[in-house]
Amino acid sequence: MSGKDSDNRRRKFFDYHATDWDKNYPPEVIEKAKDILSALPINTGDTILDLGCGTGILYPVLQDINKGSGVVYGMDFSRKMLSEASLAYPAGSLICATSNRLPFRNSCFDRVIAFAAFPHFSDKRQVCTEVYRILKAAGYFCVVHLLSSEEIKDHHYHAGEEVKNDLLPAESEFRKMLTEAGFEDISIEDSAGRYILIARKNNNG
């Protein structure tokens, strides 16, 4: 199956589940996400891209961490997910696009965060290259999950045919694609109930 066909199947999956998606994120889960995100290198006034934002569940969390300053953009390939996000957060800056061709100019974001999204990107190597392009020098790319890579594998396998093979890359493979894109200072924590990757664009990028 081609990447385009896979993306179309995924898009239909997320469109179908959009109206009920937030049921996956009760208050205690949002609180856990906030605890993890609060420890990320996010500064007051940062311009942030929530890559694969879904229904926008991170929008208030990131705005709170960012102390209401800066700008938080949300991007997703599912129009129905974005429609739900716009209802909940009408002031949000939301863009519909695919992850392997980001519709932003070079060096415009301080931080790019992919929360519970990276396994669903069909061309992960290209995403790393694109994220590097749109980050400012010394900007950070963060991949965050509330499950380990093995837990994600099991969760997606049972979630549906469209996403059952959507996995995080093995650590060595992920480090290689990030390094080839130009990232430095790559750290990965992969443990029960959490996956946190942080990679920095070099100062001269």
N, C-alpha and C positions, 0 to 999 in steps of 0.2 A: 504494500500500500504506500502511495506517495505521501510526502509530508503534507501536501495540500489536502489530500483526502483525509489524513489523520486529523488535521486541524479542523476540518469541517465536521467530522464526527465528534470531536471534543466540544466544538462550539455548540452543536445541537444538545449535547449532554448538559452543558452548563446553562444554556438557554432554558432547557426543560426544568432544571432544578432551581432556577433563580429565585422564584417567589418564596421558596421554603429554605433557602440557603442559610439564612441567619439562625435557624434552629440548631445548626451545628456549633453555634458560638454563644452559649448561655453566659451570664455574667461572670461565672467563675473561670471560664475559658478565656474570656476577654481580659480578665485580671491577670491570668498567667501570661498572656501575650504581652500585656503592658509591662509586667515585671521584666521579661526578657528584652523587650524593645528599649526599655529605659536604660539598660546597661550597654546599649549600642553607642557608637561614637556619633551622636547627634547633638548638634549645637543650636542654641537659640538663633533664630534667623535663617536656618538652613533652608534651601530650596530642595524639596524631596520628591522623588517619583516613587509611588506605590505601584510596582510593576506586577500586573496580574491582580488588580485591586478587587475584583469580584463586586460584591455589593457595597463595598466601601467600609467594611467593619473597622479597618485601621484608621480611618480618617480622624475620628475624634481622639483616638489614642495618640496619633502622631501630632495632632494640633496641640494636645495637652503637653506632650514631651517638648514640643517646639515652643511652648509658652505662648501660643497664639500668634507668633510672628513667623516670618518666612512664608513660603507657599508650599502646599502639599498638592501634587497632581496625582490623579489616579488614572491608570491605563489598563484596559482589558479588551479582549477580542470578542466578548459576548455582549451584544447590545442589550439583551434583557437583564444581565447582571448590572450593567451600567444604568439601565432604567431604574432598577431598584435602588441603586446608590444615589441617583439624582433625587428620588423621592425622599430618602432619609436625610440627605445632605445637599440641599439645593444650592448652597453656596460653593460646593466643591468644584474643582477644575478637573473635568473628566474627559478622557480621550478614548475613542475606539480605534484600535490598531493592533497589528500582530507584533509579537515580541522580537522577531528577527529583522524587522525594519522599523526602527523607532522614529517617529515623526518629530524629532527635536534636533535643534542645531548642535554643533559640537560644544562641549565644555559648558553646559548650562545648568547642571545639577550638582549640588554638594553631596547628596546621598541618593542612592537607588536601593530600594528594599523590595525583595521578592518574598512575600509571606505566603507560605502554603501554595506556591505557584510554580516554582522552577521545574519540577518533574513534568509539568504539562506543556512545556515549551518544546516544540518539535526539533528545532535546530539549536541545541544548547550552546554549541561552540560559537555560532553566529551571534547569539544573545550576549555572550560574554564580550565579544568584539564590539557590539553595538553599545552595551552599557559603558564599556571603557571610553568609547567615543564621546558619549554625552556627559560623562562626569568631568567636573573641573579637576585641575591638578590637585593631587592629594585628597581627592574625593573617595568615598567608600561605597563599595557594593556589599550588601548584606543579604544573605539567603537564610530565612528563618522558618522553622517548623516546630510545632508542638509535639512532634513524634520523632523518633530516631529514623535513620534511613531504612532499617529493617522493619520497623513498625509502619512506615509509609508504604513499603512494598506490600505488606499484608493488607493494609487498609485499602489501597487502590485495587488490589486483586479482587477484593470482595465488593468494591463500590460500583462496578459496572464494566461491561466489555470495552467501552470507549476509553477508559482510563486505566485498565488493569495492568498495562505495561509501562505506565508513566512512573519512572523511577528517578531518584537522584543518581548522578554519576558516582562511581566508586571514587574514594578519596584521591587516589593517585591520578586518575583520569581527570577529575575536577581540577586538581592543582595544575595539571599540565595545560588544560585549555585556558585557565585563567592566566597562567604565566605566559603562554603564547599570545594572549590578548594584550599583555603588557602589565598586568597587575603584580604587585609586590606585597610583602607582609601578609601572606595568606594564613589565616587560622581557621581551623575546623573543629568544632565540638560535636560529637555524634554519640549521644548517650540516651538512655531511656527517658522518653518524654520531652526530648529537645534535640534540635539540630540547628547549629548556628555557624554560619560561614561569614567571615569578614575578610575582604580583600581591598587593598588600597591602590589607587592609581598613582603612578610615580609623580614626583613633584614637578617634573618637566613635561608632563603629558599635555 
